[in-house]
Amino acid sequence: MNQFGRTTSRMCAEPAGSRRNHPVLAAGIKWFRRSILFIFLVIMCLMNQHAGAQTVGPANAILCNLSAPFTGSGAAAKLISGIASTHINICGFTITSSAADTVNISTGTGTNCGTNNASLTGTLNINSTQLVDHIPYAAISTPTGSDLCVNATTTTLTGIIWYSQF
């Protein structure tokens, strides 16, 4: 019979001075386990603190503060002159035409972007309606020092481009 009045076999009996069943020690172990759990939860909360939505694109958005109106010429025409060591950053454009038309916004150097010409938008089809693509920050940029040109197939096309240059 043990100290609590229970019958135990000799193999399972704890010595009278055992720390395993000591109430103060058991409370300390319980406190230690809860402390470890609390610290773990605090660490997990701190790790997830910065797990917000991920930013897509540059950390500093390029805002457009300039605009350039244009009228189609039936050929490529320089709209914005490039400046050495700067980019032309395009936020968007609005294009209208009274007839079916195509337009291509491109970049390059030389007369009417004739050298190193590269399309920025591909060919856009205008079917006597308005085409609008305008967002508050730059989505297209030219290479450093390049001009911006518009190539419209008719003279009935008009529009405006929003941009910044630096």
PAVODO-276694 format. One record per atom (N, C-alpha, C): residue in one letter; atom name; x, y, z. Coordinates in steps of 0.1 Angstrom, whole numbers, always signed. Example, Ala and Ser with C-alpha at 12.3 -4.5 7.8 and 13.67 -1.06 7.14 Angstrom:
<milums>
+--------+-------+-------+-------+-------+
! residu ! atome !     u !     v !     w !
+--------+-------+-------+-------+-------+
!      A !     N !  +132 !   -57 !   +78 !
!      A !    CA !  +123 !   -45 !   +78 !
!      A !     C !  +132 !   -33 !   +78 !
!      S !     N !  +128 !   -22 !   +71 !
!      S !    CA !  +137 !   -11 !   +71 !
!      S !     C !  +129 !    +0 !   +79 !
+--------+-------+-------+-------+-------+
</milums>
This chain:
<milums>
+--------+-------+-------+-------+-------+
! residu ! atome !     u !     v !     w !
+--------+-------+-------+-------+-------+
!      M !     N !    +9 !   -12 !    +0 !
!      M !    CA !    +0 !    +0 !    +0 !
!      M !     C !    +9 !   +12 !    +0 !
!      N !     N !    +5 !   +22 !    -8 !
!      N !    CA !   +13 !   +34 !    -9 !
!      N !     C !    +8 !   +45 !    +1 !
!      Q !     N !   +15 !   +57 !    +0 !
!      Q !    CA !   +11 !   +67 !    +9 !
!      Q !     C !    -3 !   +73 !    +8 !
!      F !     N !   -10 !   +70 !    -4 !
!      F !    CA !   -23 !   +74 !    -6 !
!      F !     C !   -34 !   +63 !    -3 !
!      G !     N !   -29 !   +52 !    +2 !
!      G !    CA !   -38 !   +42 !    +6 !
!      G !     C !   -41 !   +32 !    -6 !
!      R !     N !   -34 !   +33 !   -17 !
!      R !    CA !   -37 !   +24 !   -28 !
!      R !     C !   -27 !   +13 !   -29 !
!      T !     N !   -32 !    +2 !   -34 !
!      T !    CA !   -23 !   -10 !   -35 !
!      T !     C !   -16 !    -9 !   -48 !
!      T !     N !    -3 !   -10 !   -48 !
!      T !    CA !    +5 !   -10 !   -60 !
!      T !     C !   +14 !   -22 !   -60 !
!      S !     N !   +18 !   -26 !   -72 !
!      S !    CA !   +28 !   -37 !   -73 !
!      S !     C !   +42 !   -31 !   -70 !
!      R !     N !   +51 !   -39 !   -67 !
!      R !    CA !   +64 !   -34 !   -63 !
!      R !     C !   +71 !   -28 !   -75 !
!      M !     N !   +68 !   -33 !   -88 !
!      M !    CA !   +75 !   -28 !  -100 !
!      M !     C !   +70 !   -13 !  -103 !
!      C !     N !   +58 !    -9 !  -100 !
!      C !    CA !   +53 !    +4 !  -104 !
!      C !     C !   +54 !   +14 !   -92 !
!      A !     N !   +58 !    +9 !   -81 !
!      A !    CA !   +58 !   +18 !   -70 !
!      A !     C !   +68 !   +29 !   -71 !
!      E !     N !   +65 !   +41 !   -67 !
!      E !    CA !   +75 !   +52 !   -67 !
!      E !     C !   +80 !   +53 !   -53 !
!      P !     N !   +93 !   +57 !   -52 !
!      P !    CA !   +99 !   +59 !   -39 !
!      P !     C !   +91 !   +70 !   -32 !
!      A !     N !   +91 !   +70 !   -19 !
!      A !    CA !   +83 !   +80 !   -11 !
!      A !     C !   +88 !   +94 !   -14 !
!      G !     N !  +101 !   +97 !   -17 !
!      G !    CA !  +105 !  +111 !   -19 !
!      G !     C !  +106 !  +114 !   -34 !
!      S !     N !   +99 !  +107 !   -43 !
!      S !    CA !   +99 !  +109 !   -57 !
!      S !     C !   +95 !  +123 !   -61 !
!      R !     N !  +102 !  +130 !   -71 !
!      R !    CA !   +98 !  +143 !   -75 !
!      R !     C !   +87 !  +142 !   -86 !
!      R !     N !   +86 !  +131 !   -92 !
!      R !    CA !   +77 !  +129 !  -103 !
!      R !     C !   +62 !  +133 !   -99 !
!      N !     N !   +58 !  +129 !   -88 !
!      N !    CA !   +44 !  +132 !   -83 !
!      N !     C !   +43 !  +144 !   -74 !
!      H !     N !   +54 !  +152 !   -73 !
!      H !    CA !   +54 !  +163 !   -64 !
!      H !     C !   +45 !  +174 !   -70 !
!      P !     N !   +35 !  +179 !   -62 !
!      P !    CA !   +25 !  +189 !   -68 !
!      P !     C !   +32 !  +202 !   -72 !
!      V !     N !   +42 !  +207 !   -65 !
!      V !    CA !   +49 !  +220 !   -68 !
!      V !     C !   +57 !  +218 !   -81 !
!      L !     N !   +63 !  +207 !   -83 !
!      L !    CA !   +71 !  +204 !   -95 !
!      L !     C !   +62 !  +202 !  -107 !
!      A !     N !   +50 !  +196 !  -105 !
!      A !    CA !   +41 !  +194 !  -116 !
!      A !     C !   +35 !  +208 !  -120 !
!      A !     N !   +33 !  +217 !  -111 !
!      A !    CA !   +28 !  +230 !  -115 !
!      A !     C !   +39 !  +238 !  -122 !
!      G !     N !   +51 !  +236 !  -119 !
!      G !    CA !   +62 !  +242 !  -126 !
!      G !     C !   +64 !  +237 !  -140 !
!      I !     N !   +62 !  +224 !  -142 !
!      I !    CA !   +63 !  +219 !  -155 !
!      I !     C !   +51 !  +224 !  -164 !
!      K !     N !   +39 !  +225 !  -158 !
!      K !    CA !   +28 !  +230 !  -165 !
!      K !     C !   +30 !  +244 !  -169 !
!      W !     N !   +36 !  +252 !  -160 !
!      W !    CA !   +39 !  +266 !  -163 !
!      W !     C !   +49 !  +267 !  -174 !
!      F !     N !   +59 !  +259 !  -174 !
!      F !    CA !   +70 !  +259 !  -184 !
!      F !     C !   +64 !  +256 !  -198 !
!      R !     N !   +56 !  +246 !  -199 !
!      R !    CA !   +50 !  +242 !  -211 !
!      R !     C !   +41 !  +253 !  -217 !
!      R !     N !   +33 !  +259 !  -208 !
!      R !    CA !   +25 !  +271 !  -213 !
!      R !     C !   +33 !  +283 !  -217 !
!      S !     N !   +45 !  +285 !  -211 !
!      S !    CA !   +54 !  +296 !  -215 !
!      S !     C !   +59 !  +293 !  -228 !
!      I !     N !   +64 !  +281 !  -231 !
!      I !    CA !   +69 !  +277 !  -244 !
!      I !     C !   +59 !  +279 !  -255 !
!      L !     N !   +46 !  +275 !  -252 !
!      L !    CA !   +36 !  +276 !  -262 !
!      L !     C !   +33 !  +291 !  -264 !
!      F !     N !   +33 !  +299 !  -254 !
!      F !    CA !   +30 !  +314 !  -256 !
!      F !     C !   +41 !  +320 !  -264 !
!      I !     N !   +54 !  +317 !  -261 !
!      I !    CA !   +65 !  +322 !  -269 !
!      I !     C !   +64 !  +318 !  -284 !
!      F !     N !   +61 !  +305 !  -286 !
!      F !    CA !   +59 !  +300 !  -300 !
!      F !     C !   +48 !  +308 !  -307 !
!      L !     N !   +37 !  +310 !  -301 !
!      L !    CA !   +26 !  +318 !  -307 !
!      L !     C !   +30 !  +332 !  -310 !
!      V !     N !   +37 !  +338 !  -301 !
!      V !    CA !   +41 !  +352 !  -303 !
!      V !     C !   +51 !  +353 !  -315 !
!      I !     N !   +60 !  +343 !  -316 !
!      I !    CA !   +69 !  +343 !  -327 !
!      I !     C !   +62 !  +341 !  -340 !
!      M !     N !   +52 !  +332 !  -341 !
!      M !    CA !   +44 !  +329 !  -353 !
!      M !     C !   +36 !  +342 !  -357 !
!      C !     N !   +31 !  +349 !  -347 !
!      C !    CA !   +24 !  +361 !  -351 !
!      C !     C !   +33 !  +372 !  -356 !
!      L !     N !   +45 !  +373 !  -351 !
!      L !    CA !   +54 !  +383 !  -356 !
!      L !     C !   +59 !  +379 !  -370 !
!      M !     N !   +61 !  +366 !  -372 !
!      M !    CA !   +65 !  +362 !  -386 !
!      M !     C !   +55 !  +365 !  -396 !
!      N !     N !   +42 !  +364 !  -393 !
!      N !    CA !   +32 !  +366 !  -403 !
!      N !     C !   +27 !  +381 !  -404 !
!      Q !     N !   +34 !  +389 !  -396 !
!      Q !    CA !   +30 !  +403 !  -396 !
!      Q !     C !   +32 !  +410 !  -409 !
!      H !     N !   +42 !  +407 !  -417 !
!      H !    CA !   +45 !  +413 !  -429 !
!      H !     C !   +40 !  +405 !  -441 !
!      A !     N !   +32 !  +396 !  -439 !
!      A !    CA !   +27 !  +387 !  -450 !
!      A !     C !   +15 !  +393 !  -457 !
!      G !     N !   +15 !  +406 !  -461 !
!      G !    CA !    +4 !  +412 !  -467 !
!      G !     C !    +4 !  +409 !  -482 !
!      A !     N !    -4 !  +416 !  -490 !
!      A !    CA !    -4 !  +414 !  -504 !
!      A !     C !   +10 !  +417 !  -510 !
!      Q !     N !   +14 !  +409 !  -520 !
!      Q !    CA !   +27 !  +412 !  -526 !
!      Q !     C !   +26 !  +423 !  -536 !
!      T !     N !   +36 !  +431 !  -537 !
!      T !    CA !   +37 !  +441 !  -547 !
!      T !     C !   +42 !  +436 !  -560 !
!      V !     N !   +35 !  +439 !  -571 !
!      V !    CA !   +39 !  +435 !  -584 !
!      V !     C !   +44 !  +448 !  -591 !
!      G !     N !   +56 !  +447 !  -597 !
!      G !    CA !   +62 !  +458 !  -604 !
!      G !     C !   +71 !  +465 !  -595 !
!      P !     N !   +76 !  +477 !  -599 !
!      P !    CA !   +85 !  +484 !  -591 !
!      P !     C !   +80 !  +489 !  -578 !
!      A !     N !   +89 !  +490 !  -568 !
!      A !    CA !   +84 !  +495 !  -555 !
!      A !     C !   +79 !  +509 !  -555 !
!      N !     N !   +85 !  +517 !  -563 !
!      N !    CA !   +81 !  +531 !  -565 !
!      N !     C !   +74 !  +533 !  -578 !
!      A !     N !   +61 !  +535 !  -578 !
!      A !    CA !   +54 !  +537 !  -590 !
!      A !     C !   +58 !  +550 !  -597 !
!      I !     N !   +59 !  +550 !  -610 !
!      I !    CA !   +62 !  +562 !  -618 !
!      I !     C !   +49 !  +568 !  -622 !
!      L !     N !   +46 !  +580 !  -617 !
!      L !    CA !   +34 !  +587 !  -621 !
!      L !     C !   +36 !  +596 !  -633 !
!      C !     N !   +26 !  +598 !  -641 !
!      C !    CA !   +27 !  +606 !  -653 !
!      C !     C !   +21 !  +620 !  -650 !
!      N !     N !   +29 !  +630 !  -654 !
!      N !    CA !   +25 !  +644 !  -652 !
!      N !     C !   +25 !  +652 !  -664 !
!      L !     N !   +27 !  +646 !  -676 !
!      L !    CA !   +27 !  +653 !  -689 !
!      L !     C !   +18 !  +646 !  -698 !
!      S !     N !   +13 !  +653 !  -709 !
!      S !    CA !    +5 !  +647 !  -719 !
!      S !     C !    +9 !  +653 !  -733 !
!      A !     N !    +7 !  +646 !  -743 !
!      A !    CA !   +10 !  +650 !  -757 !
!      A !     C !    -1 !  +646 !  -766 !
!      P !     N !    -8 !  +656 !  -771 !
!      P !    CA !   -19 !  +653 !  -781 !
!      P !     C !   -13 !  +651 !  -795 !
!      F !     N !   -20 !  +643 !  -803 !
!      F !    CA !   -15 !  +640 !  -816 !
!      F !     C !   -26 !  +639 !  -826 !
!      T !     N !   -23 !  +640 !  -839 !
!      T !    CA !   -32 !  +638 !  -850 !
!      T !     C !   -24 !  +629 !  -860 !
!      G !     N !   -31 !  +619 !  -865 !
!      G !    CA !   -25 !  +610 !  -874 !
!      G !     C !   -20 !  +617 !  -887 !
!      S !     N !    -8 !  +612 !  -892 !
!      S !    CA !    -2 !  +618 !  -904 !
!      S !     C !    -2 !  +609 !  -916 !
!      G !     N !    -6 !  +597 !  -914 !
!      G !    CA !    -6 !  +587 !  -924 !
!      G !     C !    +8 !  +580 !  -925 !
!      A !     N !   +17 !  +583 !  -916 !
!      A !    CA !   +30 !  +577 !  -915 !
!      A !     C !   +35 !  +579 !  -901 !
!      A !     N !   +47 !  +574 !  -899 !
!      A !    CA !   +53 !  +575 !  -886 !
!      A !     C !   +57 !  +590 !  -883 !
!      A !     N !   +54 !  +595 !  -871 !
!      A !    CA !   +57 !  +608 !  -868 !
!      A !     C !   +62 !  +609 !  -853 !
!      K !     N !   +73 !  +617 !  -851 !
!      K !    CA !   +78 !  +618 !  -838 !
!      K !     C !   +69 !  +627 !  -829 !
!      L !     N !   +65 !  +621 !  -818 !
!      L !    CA !   +56 !  +628 !  -809 !
!      L !     C !   +63 !  +634 !  -797 !
!      I !     N !   +72 !  +627 !  -791 !
!      I !    CA !   +80 !  +632 !  -780 !
!      I !     C !   +95 !  +629 !  -782 !
!      S !     N !  +103 !  +640 !  -781 !
!      S !    CA !  +117 !  +638 !  -783 !
!      S !     C !  +124 !  +632 !  -771 !
!      G !     N !  +133 !  +623 !  -773 !
!      G !    CA !  +140 !  +617 !  -762 !
!      G !     C !  +151 !  +626 !  -757 !
!      I !     N !  +155 !  +625 !  -745 !
!      I !    CA !  +166 !  +633 !  -739 !
!      I !     C !  +176 !  +623 !  -734 !
!      A !     N !  +189 !  +626 !  -737 !
!      A !    CA !  +199 !  +616 !  -733 !
!      A !     C !  +198 !  +613 !  -718 !
!      S !     N !  +200 !  +601 !  -714 !
!      S !    CA !  +200 !  +595 !  -701 !
!      S !     C !  +186 !  +596 !  -694 !
!      T !     N !  +175 !  +597 !  -702 !
!      T !    CA !  +162 !  +597 !  -696 !
!      T !     C !  +153 !  +587 !  -703 !
!      H !     N !  +143 !  +583 !  -697 !
!      H !    CA !  +133 !  +574 !  -703 !
!      H !     C !  +120 !  +581 !  -705 !
!      I !     N !  +112 !  +578 !  -715 !
!      I !    CA !   +98 !  +583 !  -716 !
!      I !     C !   +89 !  +571 !  -710 !
!      N !     N !   +82 !  +574 !  -700 !
!      N !    CA !   +73 !  +565 !  -693 !
!      N !     C !   +59 !  +567 !  -696 !
!      I !     N !   +52 !  +558 !  -702 !
!      I !    CA !   +38 !  +560 !  -707 !
!      I !     C !   +28 !  +554 !  -697 !
!      C !     N !   +19 !  +562 !  -693 !
!      C !    CA !    +8 !  +558 !  -684 !
!      C !     C !    -4 !  +553 !  -692 !
!      G !     N !    -6 !  +559 !  -704 !
!      G !    CA !   -17 !  +555 !  -712 !
!      G !     C !   -20 !  +564 !  -723 !
!      F !     N !   -31 !  +562 !  -730 !
!      F !    CA !   -35 !  +570 !  -742 !
!      F !     C !   -50 !  +568 !  -744 !
!      T !     N !   -55 !  +578 !  -752 !
!      T !    CA !   -69 !  +578 !  -757 !
!      T !     C !   -67 !  +581 !  -772 !
!      I !     N !   -73 !  +573 !  -780 !
!      I !    CA !   -73 !  +574 !  -794 !
!      I !     C !   -87 !  +573 !  -800 !
!      T !     N !   -90 !  +582 !  -809 !
!      T !    CA !  -103 !  +582 !  -816 !
!      T !     C !  -101 !  +584 !  -831 !
!      S !     N !  -110 !  +579 !  -839 !
!      S !    CA !  -109 !  +580 !  -853 !
!      S !     C !  -123 !  +580 !  -859 !
!      S !     N !  -125 !  +587 !  -870 !
!      S !    CA !  -139 !  +588 !  -876 !
!      S !     C !  -140 !  +577 !  -886 !
!      A !     N !  -129 !  +569 !  -889 !
!      A !    CA !  -130 !  +558 !  -898 !
!      A !     C !  -121 !  +547 !  -893 !
!      A !     N !  -122 !  +535 !  -899 !
!      A !    CA !  -114 !  +524 !  -895 !
!      A !     C !   -99 !  +528 !  -897 !
!      D !     N !   -91 !  +525 !  -887 !
!      D !    CA !   -77 !  +529 !  -887 !
!      D !     C !   -69 !  +519 !  -879 !
!      T !     N !   -56 !  +520 !  -881 !
!      T !    CA !   -47 !  +513 !  -872 !
!      T !     C !   -36 !  +523 !  -868 !
!      V !     N !   -31 !  +520 !  -856 !
!      V !    CA !   -21 !  +529 !  -850 !
!      V !     C !   -10 !  +520 !  -843 !
!      N !     N !    +2 !  +525 !  -843 !
!      N !    CA !   +13 !  +518 !  -836 !
!      N !     C !   +21 !  +528 !  -829 !
!      I !     N !   +22 !  +526 !  -816 !
!      I !    CA !   +31 !  +535 !  -808 !
!      I !     C !   +44 !  +528 !  -807 !
!      S !     N !   +55 !  +535 !  -811 !
!      S !    CA !   +68 !  +529 !  -812 !
!      S !     C !   +79 !  +538 !  -806 !
!      T !     N !   +91 !  +533 !  -805 !
!      T !    CA !  +102 !  +541 !  -800 !
!      T !     C !  +114 !  +539 !  -810 !
!      G !     N !  +123 !  +548 !  -809 !
!      G !    CA !  +135 !  +547 !  -818 !
!      G !     C !  +142 !  +560 !  -817 !
!      T !     N !  +152 !  +562 !  -826 !
!      T !    CA !  +160 !  +574 !  -827 !
!      T !     C !  +160 !  +578 !  -842 !
!      G !     N !  +165 !  +590 !  -844 !
!      G !    CA !  +166 !  +595 !  -858 !
!      G !     C !  +153 !  +601 !  -862 !
!      T !     N !  +152 !  +603 !  -875 !
!      T !    CA !  +140 !  +610 !  -881 !
!      T !     C !  +128 !  +600 !  -879 !
!      N !     N !  +118 !  +605 !  -872 !
!      N !    CA !  +105 !  +597 !  -870 !
!      N !     C !  +108 !  +583 !  -865 !
!      C !     N !  +117 !  +581 !  -856 !
!      C !    CA !  +120 !  +568 !  -850 !
!      C !     C !  +125 !  +558 !  -860 !
!      G !     N !  +132 !  +563 !  -871 !
!      G !    CA !  +136 !  +554 !  -882 !
!      G !     C !  +147 !  +545 !  -878 !
!      T !     N !  +155 !  +548 !  -868 !
!      T !    CA !  +167 !  +540 !  -864 !
!      T !     C !  +163 !  +533 !  -851 !
!      N !     N !  +167 !  +520 !  -850 !
!      N !    CA !  +164 !  +512 !  -838 !
!      N !     C !  +149 !  +512 !  -835 !
!      N !     N !  +140 !  +512 !  -845 !
!      N !    CA !  +126 !  +513 !  -842 !
!      N !     C !  +121 !  +500 !  -836 !
!      A !     N !  +113 !  +502 !  -825 !
!      A !    CA !  +107 !  +490 !  -818 !
!      A !     C !   +92 !  +494 !  -814 !
!      S !     N !   +83 !  +485 !  -817 !
!      S !    CA !   +69 !  +488 !  -813 !
!      S !     C !   +67 !  +486 !  -798 !
!      L !     N !   +60 !  +495 !  -792 !
!      L !    CA !   +57 !  +495 !  -778 !
!      L !     C !   +43 !  +488 !  -775 !
!      T !     N !   +34 !  +490 !  -785 !
!      T !    CA !   +20 !  +485 !  -783 !
!      T !     C !   +16 !  +475 !  -793 !
!      G !     N !   +23 !  +473 !  -803 !
!      G !    CA !   +18 !  +464 !  -814 !
!      G !     C !    +8 !  +472 !  -822 !
!      T !     N !    +2 !  +467 !  -832 !
!      T !    CA !    -8 !  +474 !  -840 !
!      T !     C !   -21 !  +474 !  -833 !
!      L !     N !   -27 !  +486 !  -831 !
!      L !    CA !   -40 !  +488 !  -825 !
!      L !     C !   -50 !  +491 !  -835 !
!      N !     N !   -61 !  +484 !  -836 !
!      N !    CA !   -72 !  +486 !  -846 !
!      N !     C !   -82 !  +495 !  -840 !
!      I !     N !   -85 !  +506 !  -847 !
!      I !    CA !   -95 !  +516 !  -842 !
!      I !     C !  -107 !  +515 !  -853 !
!      N !     N !  -119 !  +511 !  -848 !
!      N !    CA !  -130 !  +510 !  -857 !
!      N !     C !  -140 !  +521 !  -854 !
!      S !     N !  -137 !  +533 !  -857 !
!      S !    CA !  -145 !  +545 !  -855 !
!      S !     C !  -151 !  +545 !  -841 !
!      T !     N !  -144 !  +541 !  -832 !
!      T !    CA !  -148 !  +542 !  -818 !
!      T !     C !  -135 !  +547 !  -810 !
!      Q !     N !  -137 !  +549 !  -797 !
!      Q !    CA !  -126 !  +554 !  -789 !
!      Q !     C !  -119 !  +543 !  -782 !
!      L !     N !  -106 !  +543 !  -783 !
!      L !    CA !   -98 !  +533 !  -776 !
!      L !     C !   -91 !  +540 !  -764 !
!      V !     N !   -93 !  +535 !  -752 !
!      V !    CA !   -87 !  +541 !  -740 !
!      V !     C !   -79 !  +531 !  -733 !
!      D !     N !   -67 !  +534 !  -729 !
!      D !    CA !   -59 !  +526 !  -721 !
!      D !     C !   -51 !  +536 !  -712 !
!      H !     N !   -56 !  +538 !  -700 !
!      H !    CA !   -50 !  +548 !  -691 !
!      H !     C !   -50 !  +544 !  -677 !
!      I !     N !   -39 !  +543 !  -671 !
!      I !    CA !   -38 !  +540 !  -657 !
!      I !     C !   -29 !  +551 !  -650 !
!      P !     N !   -30 !  +552 !  -637 !
!      P !    CA !   -23 !  +563 !  -630 !
!      P !     C !    -8 !  +562 !  -629 !
!      Y !     N !    -2 !  +551 !  -633 !
!      Y !    CA !   +12 !  +549 !  -632 !
!      Y !     C !   +17 !  +543 !  -645 !
!      A !     N !   +30 !  +545 !  -647 !
!      A !    CA !   +37 !  +541 !  -660 !
!      A !     C !   +37 !  +526 !  -661 !
!      A !     N !   +33 !  +521 !  -673 !
!      A !    CA !   +33 !  +507 !  -676 !
!      A !     C !   +43 !  +503 !  -687 !
!      I !     N !   +46 !  +513 !  -695 !
!      I !    CA !   +55 !  +512 !  -707 !
!      I !     C !   +66 !  +522 !  -706 !
!      S !     N !   +79 !  +518 !  -709 !
!      S !    CA !   +90 !  +528 !  -709 !
!      S !     C !   +98 !  +526 !  -721 !
!      T !     N !  +103 !  +537 !  -727 !
!      T !    CA !  +112 !  +536 !  -738 !
!      T !     C !  +127 !  +534 !  -733 !
!      P !     N !  +135 !  +529 !  -742 !
!      P !    CA !  +149 !  +528 !  -738 !
!      P !     C !  +155 !  +542 !  -736 !
!      T !     N !  +166 !  +543 !  -728 !
!      T !    CA !  +172 !  +556 !  -725 !
!      T !     C !  +175 !  +564 !  -738 !
!      G !     N !  +171 !  +576 !  -738 !
!      G !    CA !  +174 !  +586 !  -749 !
!      G !     C !  +166 !  +584 !  -762 !
!      S !     N !  +156 !  +574 !  -762 !
!      S !    CA !  +148 !  +572 !  -774 !
!      S !     C !  +137 !  +581 !  -775 !
!      D !     N !  +132 !  +584 !  -788 !
!      D !    CA !  +120 !  +592 !  -790 !
!      D !     C !  +108 !  +583 !  -790 !
!      L !     N !   +96 !  +590 !  -789 !
!      L !    CA !   +83 !  +583 !  -790 !
!      L !     C !   +76 !  +587 !  -802 !
!      C !     N !   +72 !  +577 !  -810 !
!      C !    CA !   +65 !  +580 !  -823 !
!      C !     C !   +52 !  +574 !  -824 !
!      V !     N !   +43 !  +579 !  -832 !
!      V !    CA !   +30 !  +574 !  -835 !
!      V !     C !   +29 !  +572 !  -850 !
!      N !     N !   +25 !  +560 !  -854 !
!      N !    CA !   +23 !  +556 !  -868 !
!      N !     C !    +9 !  +553 !  -870 !
!      A !     N !    +2 !  +562 !  -876 !
!      A !    CA !   -13 !  +561 !  -879 !
!      A !     C !   -14 !  +559 !  -895 !
!      T !     N !   -23 !  +551 !  -899 !
!      T !    CA !   -25 !  +549 !  -913 !
!      T !     C !   -34 !  +560 !  -920 !
!      T !     N !   -41 !  +568 !  -912 !
!      T !    CA !   -49 !  +578 !  -918 !
!      T !     C !   -47 !  +591 !  -910 !
!      T !     N !   -53 !  +602 !  -916 !
!      T !    CA !   -52 !  +615 !  -909 !
!      T !     C !   -64 !  +618 !  -901 !
!      T !     N !   -74 !  +609 !  -900 !
!      T !    CA !   -86 !  +611 !  -893 !
!      T !     C !   -84 !  +607 !  -878 !
!      L !     N !   -73 !  +601 !  -875 !
!      L !    CA !   -70 !  +596 !  -861 !
!      L !     C !   -65 !  +608 !  -852 !
!      T !     N !   -70 !  +609 !  -840 !
!      T !    CA !   -65 !  +619 !  -831 !
!      T !     C !   -64 !  +612 !  -817 !
!      G !     N !   -56 !  +617 !  -809 !
!      G !    CA !   -54 !  +611 !  -795 !
!      G !     C !   -45 !  +619 !  -786 !
!      I !     N !   -43 !  +614 !  -775 !
!      I !    CA !   -35 !  +620 !  -765 !
!      I !     C !   -27 !  +609 !  -757 !
!      I !     N !   -15 !  +611 !  -754 !
!      I !    CA !    -7 !  +602 !  -746 !
!      I !     C !    -3 !  +608 !  -733 !
!      W !     N !    -5 !  +601 !  -722 !
!      W !    CA !    +0 !  +606 !  -709 !
!      W !     C !   +13 !  +600 !  -706 !
!      Y !     N !   +23 !  +608 !  -701 !
!      Y !    CA !   +37 !  +603 !  -699 !
!      Y !     C !   +44 !  +611 !  -689 !
!      S !     N !   +56 !  +606 !  -685 !
!      S !    CA !   +66 !  +613 !  -677 !
!      S !     C !   +79 !  +611 !  -684 !
!      Q !     N !   +89 !  +619 !  -681 !
!      Q !    CA !  +102 !  +618 !  -687 !
!      Q !     C !  +112 !  +622 !  -677 !
!      F !     N !  +120 !  +612 !  -674 !
!      F !    CA !  +132 !  +615 !  -665 !
!      F !     C !  +141 !  +603 !  -665 !
+--------+-------+-------+-------+-------+
</milums>
